[in-house]
């Protein structure tokens, strides 16, 4: 294959990927529009829609997420308390069968990036730390770490004795040490 053919193939690949990205963005925008302009203000439905969007767009450390602004609108808007109550119920009860464990963990990771929800930190973190799923417990620890809420150090210390997963326990110990060293 000549250089010219390779270049043409690369450009064709980029065009195809660009078209796919545009289609994905349009679909996401439609979902966001439905989520934000829910005429019935059905919070449970909005929360479920939000979680289903997370299923399609996983959260990665160190990268902004397409749903962060939407989440920020939900937690600061008129129905913020209803949305956050739906969120806490997600972790107080057994995860619903339609909620993927990783979606729940991603939701916590996104909540860990949110500011202005200090009154909800404990209500979200405590039940999530009691989850039977290590991924959810780890995400709760990550959220606590991101919030930097030193009042939750006691919650982490208590959880330390209950944590059975060695990987999550190692991360928990690192976060506790960071909190202690930062003057909690």
C-alpha positions, 0 to 999 in steps of 0.5 A: 500500500502506498503512502497516498493510499494509507493517507486516503484510508486514514482520512476515510476512517476519520470521516467515519469516526467523525460521523459516528461521533456526531450521531452519538452527540445528537442522541446524547443532546436529545436525551439531555433535552428530554431529561432537562425539559421533563414537562411533568417534573417526574423526578424518579423518571428524570433520575432513571433517565440520568442513570441510563445515560451513565450506562452509555457513557461511563465515567473515567478518572481525570476526564470531564464527563458529558453528564456533569453539567446535567447533574449540576443542573439537577442538584441545584435546580428546583427539584434538587432535593427530590433528585438527591432523595432518589439518589440516596434511595439508590444506595439505602436499598438493594440496587434495583435490577435495572441499575448496573453496579458500574452505573451506580459507581459512576453516579457516585464518582460524578457526585464526588465532582459536585460542589454545594451538596455538603448536606448530602455527603453523608446521606450519599456516602454512608449507604454506599459504603455499606453496599455489597459491591466493592465497585460502589464502595470504592466509588463512595470513598473516591467521592469522599476524597474528592469532596475533601469533607474532613467531617467524613473521616470518622465515617471512613475510619468506621468503615475500615473495620468492615471493608473485606475487599483488599483493594478497596481497603488499600485505597481506603487506607490511603484516603484516610492517611491523606485526610490525617496528613492534611490536618483533618 
